């Protein structure tokens, strides 16, 4: 039960008792059952956010002041300055660990400052000796030295900074050693998992997982982009489906997962990719020679497709069939690839994707009407409109194909309208 | 309580490690500065900025190609050893590039970014000289105005690593040059 609902219920209770709807004992029992509403979470969240932002500003300010390059300071003095800043931040963090471990604001603030000071100390030494370390060596050392702080001080802000740092590291890296990024992300995963397990509804958890999901997609793209030649669309459609399915399956009611990124990222990605793949131009550039696909790409695609299949089966078992239509995308893309291998013009594949997007938007509109959910109806309508507009401006497709697609669209639209009108009539009769 | 103690002990270990890294870095480079062999390099600088470390003069060295010594089995991007020598005028140059660590003489660990027939193009690792931010633009102007004349970098080299000790414009150090009335 979410907090806002409980608050609302508590506001209603006195009035219900006054009106004689509820006996006073029942109202008391309700209060006992749900327990006190913690009204201070808002203030606490603000304290944490301001603590972290304050620490970030102070830390970055110190780094900027050091970057002035004080010519007056001897080398020894510079070393002393950077080390004393680091030690001060360590003493503060140690003190928080010992005396204030229960205060989230203190923990996050001190941990953030410590992380920045570790970077500042290394940067100042580098500046003193005019070093040109590779940016990625500096970043990696800094991140690895900061990682224990995540667990020792249980700090979400340092975990977020670490995740972003590792993503930058992967982006500035070349060659096979990029794959280390999975290990580097893996070591911080227990922290994220713990957030999800113990603190599912906290703002911190939602923000952390948003950052992790976005960074994961960037790392995935960076790490595998060289191997996906030819299978990229299939792999990414499967990845979006896996993300979407984990959002749908991980939570008992949709409200619980609403603030977490899985469903949103999975949906946005799936719909966006579907729309891109309805353009014939895209498929004509997928000149797929099966022999040129690397084994690595097959393995990645196979693993993701197995996950999609398993997720879809569970979805059907959980009676959430409505959600299955988005998870169908990888199979549709796979079918389009198969057609593409026989028909290199890309027309077949384009047609398959257009039919899928048309079906998807119509089925969304129908679902929205069935569930009286205006948001879903609008989503379906927007997708349908986008599809129609895009096809109208596809100059490259021959008139015949355009004509056929438009006719199909028109028939689909009319059919949807007929169905909706009939259903509406049905509701009225029931009323 | 026991748990808390353990956490604090772990934290102290991590803290020591965090402090050891910059200390070790400082010790290593200071040692090269004190005991390395001094070379003079011809340079051609420009002036950008690093978000973390402030402004620096970006040094480009005129000599960045050298013959490949030994077998021509050099892979691009691979770490190789650049042998450093002095010509008759006392200027440093790269006398050769080798895949294996040289037995004698001075050398720097570098990466080969391109190669021609029998020669390799390498990036020397000491291409920055950090300056106080108010001096950096003046330094850049000084180099621009004296386009015909290039600066010289004094570099200390030891065990495959190099540290810039000083920048010269003509006979003066960069600081002396910037302090005199322009």
Interface residues (C-beta under 8 A of the other chain):
Chain A: X63 X66 X67 X68 X69 X70 X71 X75 X79 X82 X83 X86 X87 X90 X93 X94 X97 X98 X101 X114 X118 X119 X120 X121 X122 X123 X124 X125 X126 X127 X128 X129 X130 X131 X132 X141 X145 X148 X149 X152 X153 X174 X175
Chain B: X4 X7 X8 X10 X11 X12 X14 X15 X17 X18 X19 X21 X22 X23 X25 X26 X29 X30 X33 X50 X51 X52 X53 X54 X55 X56 X77 X125 X126 X127 X128 X129 X130 X131 X132 X133 X135 X163 X164 X175
